[in-house]
Amino acid sequence: MQYTWLPASSPDPKDIIKVVKTEGSHLILDNGNAIYDAISSWWCKPMGHRHPLMQEALIEQLARYEHHIPANTYNDNIEELSYKLTNKLQNPYKVMYASDGSSAIEIAMKLSYETRLLTNEPNRNKFLALNNSYHGETIFTLSVCGLDNYKKNYKPFLTDNYFINNIPYVNFTSDSLWLDCRDAFKDIETYLDNIKTNITALIIEPVVQGAAGLKIISKDFLVKLLKWAKNNNIHIISDEIMVGLGRLGFFCVTKELLGFEADFICFAKNLTAGIIPMSAVLIKNSIFDNFKIKNKLFAHSHTHSCNSLAASVANKYLSYLEENNLNKVVFDNEIKIRQMLGLLSNKYSFIDNIRAIGSIAAFDINSINNMEQVFSLAIKHGIYLRPIGNTLYIMPPIYNLRNDLIEIESKLINILDDFSI
């Protein structure tokens, strides 16, 4: 590898592998080995690789057109996708498209503040985010990142915002804090009330903070926080880029699990089954109407907004998600994931803090100094894992989850048997 600088890697990475083909839930290497893709290629492959229905959608669309300028033009393909993304919500929404998750978050942040300018509230120019949060790696999204290792080198360029600390976390939805965290919320209410008049929007990852090591936030805490935001005229931006469209067993986690329809809902990753980059921002009509009444142009565009190839795959995936009840598949298999974690925890003394929700499972390994073993051991035993700190996690494709969990469990046991603490 002479010409490529790989993402999230050192300049001279060790243990690199060469993929020559993909098949179902597997990466096929140049030596012929099949490697199970246990993190869905950074959380975006709910249908695995090269699913025939997704390929069919691409081929059919290519026969009509692949992409056209989205300014002052539209087509039935993109309008169908907008309908599918919004028809399950009670409130009316408009949809704006971009190329990636970070851009979707930026659109929501910019629209929130521009709305304040239109409603003569310019002092509402801060965002409220959670400690350990992650919303992307562009400059604006880093400004609401609660993980210092992502943003510390860029602080001179970042806007100053508010963050909530002392977040109540749970390991499972059966934990008591999941449904009752009144004491934890009381501890931050004074802080929130002192800053509420300066906040334009609260931004959350609903329930799971991915980049922080798959931390699961108390449902009750988030519900109380969303109620507080709504009562104080603070917009809600829901970052469903990782968890939405099937990952936790819900179409929209904020609506179906937390009981709120956010002012902005951001989807990506699962949206196109990880085949073509695309993100979507669902924007409440109450926001849209401010721009419509004043005939105000929102000057944010991407060359590949409304990408027709991506929309064709997204339409096919969303149809498959509903028609094959993939959300129920996730619900039905969550108990199997928890059983697998229990088995591993009982078998290996160096495993700690097991946690799971939906199709996500994670645990910590006691010694962070030994984590560099994990990737090479995983490849040796035919599975792709990429730990976060001392957290080892799985976030597999969901279309074949029941069968895949059998393969995942056996491979994890092989890795942990070889792990030297």
N, C-alpha and C positions, 0 to 999 in steps of 0.2 A: 504494500500500500504506500505509494510514493507521492500521491497528489491530493489526498483527501484528509481533512481535519475532521475527525468524527465528533459529533455533539456529546456533551457531558462526559468527555474523556480527557485524559492527560495528553500532552502533545505526542508522546511516544507510548501508546497504550500496550499493555501486555494482554495475553489471553484473547486476542481478537479472533473472530471466526468469520468464515466466508460463506454466505448464503447463496446457493445457486438455484433454489426453487422453494416454493412453499406448497404445503398440502394440508388442508383442513386446519387442525390446531398445531401444526408442526412446521418448523423451519428445516429445510433439507440443506446440509452442508456439502462442501466440495469433496469431502471424504465419503459421502453417501449416508452419513448418520442423520437420523431424524431427531430433532430437538423439540420437545414440547414447549410451546410458547406460553409460559405460565403467567405472564403479565400482559398478555394481549397486545404485544408490541406498543408498550406505553399506554395501555388501558383503552385502546381504541378498536379492538377487533372482536366485537360480540359474535360475529358470524364466522370467526376463524379466517383463514386465508383462501382466496380464490373460490369462494362459494359460488356454485353455478348460477344461482338466481341473481346474485350481484353482478356477475360477469355478463349475464344476459341483459340486464338493464343497461349496462354500458354499451354493449354492441348495438342494441336497438336504438339508443340515443345517438350514437355515432352515425347511424344511417340517415338521421334527420339533420342534426347540426351539433357541434361540440361546444361552442361558446359564441356568444355575441355580446356586444356592448350592452350593459344594463341601464344606461342613462336614457330615459324617455322611451324605453322598449321593455316589453315583457313577453312571456310565453306561458302556455298552459302548464308546462312542467313546473315552473317555479311557483305559480299561483296554487297549484295542487299541493305543493310542499308546505306553503304558508298555511293553507287550510288544515292540513294534517297536524301541523304543530300547534294550532290554536283552537281547534274545534272541541277539544276536551276541557277547555277552560271556561269558566262562567263569565268572566269579563271579556269584552272585545279587545283584541290585540292586533297590532300591525307587526310585521316581521321585516327586519333588515338583515342582510347577509354580509359576511366577510370571509376571510380565508383561513383563520385560525382562532383559537380560543382567546389568546391575548387581545387580539383585535376586537373580538366581541365584547370583552370586558371594557376596553377603551371606549367603544361606542356608547355603552351604557353609562359610563362615568361622564363622558362629555355631554351626552344628552341630559343627564340629571342636572349638571351645572348650567347648561344653556337654558334649561327650563326655568331655573331660578332667575336668570337674567330676564327672561320673558315675563316673569311674574313679580319683578321688582324685589327680589330677595338676594341681592348680590353678596350679602354677608354670609349666606349659607355656602361656603366655599371649601368646606372640609369633608373628608370621608371618614367613616367609622368602620374599622375592620377588626378582626380578631387576631390575637397573638397566635403564632404558628400557622397563619393563613398563607395561601399561595394562590395568585390569580394570573400569573404570567410573568414574562421576563422583558417586556418592553418598559421604557422608563415610567410611563404613567401607571402601569399595573404594578411595577415594583414599589411605587409609592404607597400601595395598600398591601404590601407583602409583610407578613409578620414573622418572617424567617430571615435573620440578619445575614446569614451566609450568602444569600442570593443578592442582597442589596448593598452590603457594607461598602463596596468599592465605588458605588455610584451615588452615595448620599448627597454630594454637592448638587446633583441634578434633580433630586427628587423633591416632590411637594411634601409639606408637613401635614400629617393627618393624625387621627386618634386611633388608639388600639385598646381593646379590652383584654385584660390579663385575668389570671385565675379562673380559667374556663373549666367547668366540671366535665370530665371525661368518663366514659364507661367502657367496659369490655364487651358487653352483650346487652341486648335490649331487655333482658331479664334483670339487669342491675337496678337497684332501687333509685339511683339518681336519674335514670332514664326518664322516669315519669314524675319525679319530684326533686327539684333542686332549688326550692324557695330560699334556703339559707344562702346558697352560693349567689343567687341573683340579688339578694338584699345587699350583699357586700359591694356590688358595683353600681347600684341605683343612684347613689349620691354623685358619683363620678359622672354618670350619664346625664343626670339632670343639670349638672354644671356646664356641660358642653353642647346641649341639644340645640340651642339656637344657631350654632355655627355649622351644623351638619347638613349637607345636602342629601347624602345617601349612606345607608348601612349596606355593606357588602359581606355576604356570607358564602361559605361552602356548606351546603345543607348536609349536616350530620357527619360527613367524613372529611377530614383534612388530610389530603393525600401526601403532599410533599413533606409534611411534618412527621411522616412515619405511620400513616393510616390510623390517625387518632379519631375516635368516635365521640362526638359531642352529645351531651344530654339533650334529648328531644325537648324536655320541659324547659331547659335553659333557652334554647332557640325560639320556642314558642313565646316565652315571656319577652325575649328580646325583640321579636318581630312585632308583638303587640305594642311594646313601648315605642318602637319606631313609627308605627302607624298612628298611634295616639299623638305623636309629636310632629306630624307632617314631614317625616323623613322618608325619602324614597327607599325602597328595598331593591337591591340588586342581588339576584340569586345566581351564583356561579354553579350551574349544574353540568359543567363541561365534563367532569369525571363521572358523576353519579347518576346523571339523568338518562332517560331513554333505555332503561332496562337493567343497569348495573346493580341497583339495589332492589329490583323488583317493582319499580314504579316508572311510569312515563315521566311524570314531573314530581320529584321528591318534595319540593316546597309545598305544592298543593295537596298531594295525596297523603303525605306523612305528617307534615307540619300544619296543614289546614290553612295556608295562606297563598294568595295569588300575588306574587311580587310585581312591582312596577316594571322591572326588567328581569327577564329570564334568559340566561345564556346557555346555549347548547353547542357542542362540537363533538370531537372524538367519536362516540357511538353513532352520531348523526348519519354519517355516510359509511358506516361499518368499517371505518378506518381505511377506506380505499382511496378517496380523493379528499384533499384538505377543504373543509368548509365549516363555517360556524354561523350560528343564527342568534339574533337578539330579538326576543319577543318583547314588544313595547306596548304598554297599556295605552288604550286610546285616550285616556285622560292626559297622558304626556303628549301624544301625537297631536291632540286637538290644540294645544298651546301653539304649536308651530303652524297648524292649519289656519287658525283664526288670524294670526299675524302674517300669514304668507311668508314664513321664515324658512329659508333654505338651511338645511343641516349639511355643512360642507365637509363631509367625510365620505370618501369613496375608495373602493379597491377595484383594481382592474378586473379581478375575477369574482367580484360580487355577483350573486345570482348565477354561478357557474352551472350550466345546464347538465353537464355530465355528472357533477356531484349531486345535483337535485334529483336526477333520475335514479341514482343509487339510493339516495336518502328516501325517496318515495317507496322504493322496493323494500328497503329495510324496515321502515315504519309499518308497512303493510304486513310484513312477515312477523314483526314483533307482536302485532295485535292478533293476526289470524292464527298464529301458533302459540299464543299465550305464553310468550317467553318470560313475562313477569311472574307467572305462576311457577314456571320451571325454577326460577331463582328462589322463590319462597319455599318451594318443596325441597330444595337442596341445601338451604341454609342450615338445617338441622344436621345434615350429613357433614357439612364443613365444620360445624361445631364439634361433632363427634370425632372427626379426624384430628382436630386441634387437641382435644382431650386425650386422645391416644398418644399423640406426640409428647404432650406435656408430662404424662405419666411415665413415658419411656425414657425421656432424656432430662436429666437434672439441670442442664445448662439452659433450658428453655424457660422463659418467664413472660408474664403479661400477655397471655393468649387473648385474642379478640377477633370478632367476626361480625359482619352484618351483610345481608344480601349475598352477593357472590364474592365478597372480599374477605380474606383471612390474613391475619398477621400475628407474629410473635417476636419477642426480643430474645437475642442470644446474650448471655451474661457478660461475655468478654468481647468488647468491640475490637480489640487488637487482633482477633482471629477472623474477622469478617472477610478479609481478602481471599480466604479459602473458598468462599461460597460459590463464586462464579465458576471457577475452574472445576470444582467438585460437581456442580450442577451440570455443566456441559459433559463431563465424564459420564454422568448417569442419565444423560438424555433429556435435560430440561433446562430452559433458560430462566434464570432468576437474576434480579438486580436489586440487592438490598439497599435500604435507605438507612445510613448509619448502622446501628446494630439491630435493625428491624428487617426480618425476612418476611416477605409477603407474597401472596398469590392473588391475582385478579384475572382469572382465565376467561377464554371465550365462553359464552353462555348457551350457544345453540345446541351443544352436545354435553351439557354440564354433568349430568348423572354419570355417563360413561367416563368422561375425562377425569372426574374426581378419583376414580379407581387408579388410573395411571399416575395422577399427581401424588397420591398418598404413598404408593410404592416407591416412587422416585425420591420423595422427601425422606423416607426412611433410609434409603440407600445413602443419601448425602449425609444425613445426621449420624449414621453409623460410622462413616469415614471422618467425621468432623473431629479435629483435635483441639481441645479446649486449653 
